[in-house]
Amino acid sequence: MNLLPFVATANSSFQFDIGWFIHFVFPPSPALLGGLAITIYVAVIAQAVGVVLGVLSALAGMSRSRVLRGISGLYVWFFRGTPLLVQLFLVYFGTPYLFGGIDLFPNHVGLVGLDIKGAVLAGIVAFSVNEGAYMSEIVRAGILSIDPGQTEAAKSLGMTYRLTMMRIVLPQALRVIIPPLGNEFNNMLKTTSLLSVIAVEEIFRVAQAANSASFKTFEAFLGVALYYLALTTIWSAIQGVIERRLGVSQAGGQQASFWSRMFGFARRTTGTAEVEVPSSGGH
Amino acid sequence: MSVNILDAIGGLPRPETDTVVEATAVEKWFGKLHVLKGVSLTVKRREVVVVIGASGSGKTTFIRCINHLEKIQKGRIFVNGHLIGYREESGKLVEDKERNIAKQRQEIGMVFQRFNLFPHMTVLDNITEAPMKVRGVPKDEAVTTGRALLARVGLSMKEAVYPSQLSGGQQQRVAIARALAMKPALLLFDEPTSALDPEMIGEVLDVMKELAIEGMTMIVVSHEMGFAREVADRVVMMDDGRIIEEGTPEHFFTAPQHERTKAFLSKIL
């Protein structure tokens, strides 16, 4: 029966349990659905907070104040320079000691309308802060890509620094920031699996539990891999839509859309207003 | 061509003082490079001053100091009687708060060599942005003014397009309209036609001449001596960070004194 005897000797009892696999993947169990909800919830909030932290850190890093530049530099240096898993442990297990043993992450915390576990909150904090450090560099590069003439024109019209950033520089930098931001969120979706080590019931933890209960190791982890793949694939599609809306692909000429890249669908033509947003004026 | 451009903004903006610009002994260094070595210039209301000089003479740097796009290390620049960019504290210059500098810049329009229109905004939005966000002008009023300005620089049909769809000459006319929309007491032009194809220079100079005739106070860094001859009250020749010669356009065409001026004019005329 077995065509690969040398594999078989190492693994003679293994048989892919297709029935178990299908049952595990679809329809998903309530536990798996719950895990999916936590994974998406944490990824979305941590990414959103990370973007805000990243913008603030980038602006601080480019400010005239030496103190702000120092704080931004230290922040990026520390959080890009240490493992995320270590940061997660530092936040979850470590920081309560800073505050005299107060339980910073109790079993029930309210956050954005949901009752969540403290460990989830700790995860959101750690991932946000870590993400902010990476976003800081991305936002900085985006801002630096904008012609200094734009800032000068805004200043010469009497705009304050804040107005110049909000109305002139950041909207233009967004086109440069969006593609790497999409990449970051793709990463974030997968990074949430680290939460399994602090006992958060996200999808990877659910798969581990299924494995422990059934010893269908390969099936369980392949199943959860498919779930991550589905999440990142859906996100790629959403990102493609966002990029076309912002006309990001214009800068690089006619770029293939996600659908045509993936499945050979024809690229939809975009509205004129989107097509006409230029990458830079008057050069 | 356009007549009464300034009607679009309710007539000639009235500066608070008769002397619009008063620069005294302005000195600037870029690191160790001494680029302005004591520049003094007074510009009265309704005056048009053209600044000429070879590249590296400091002329662009000097007008950029007037709206504090560049810092200065010595001297004083007053616009409308207000010290620009600095506070004086026991005889020393201390850079002013960012908010105060922004306020001073509202009175000083600037037109750049490379236009620097906002590429993510339509032509009309480029013009209404600062009046609305900086001066707090209501939207309909800003739009009315913006459209009137566009009509007078001959670009009414272009209000909904983006800058990248315009020619260089059209972009520069929009840039002038954008600066005028803030109703500035003073307009600075930094080589406004140097980045233009030759056939587009005329349309921009026409708008500038019209503004000059209507009494706008202007300092223009430019080598367009034809423009200078027609509308400038004074021409200023800069060389190596100093003003070396000053006079009417006629003086520069007929009897330039300084050797450097003669050499420079022989190259551009």
Interface residues (C-beta under 8 A of the other chain):
Chain A: D147 G149 Q150 E152 A153 A154 K155 S156 L157 G158 M159 T160 Y161 L163 R167 I168 P171 Q172 E276 V277 P278 S279 S280 G281 G282 H283
Chain B: N67 L69 E98 R99 A102 K103 R105 Q106 I108 G109 M110 F112 R114 F115 N116 L117 F118 P119 H120 E129 A130 K133 V134 R135 V161 Y162 P163 S164 Q165 G168 Q171 A175 R178 A179 M182 A195
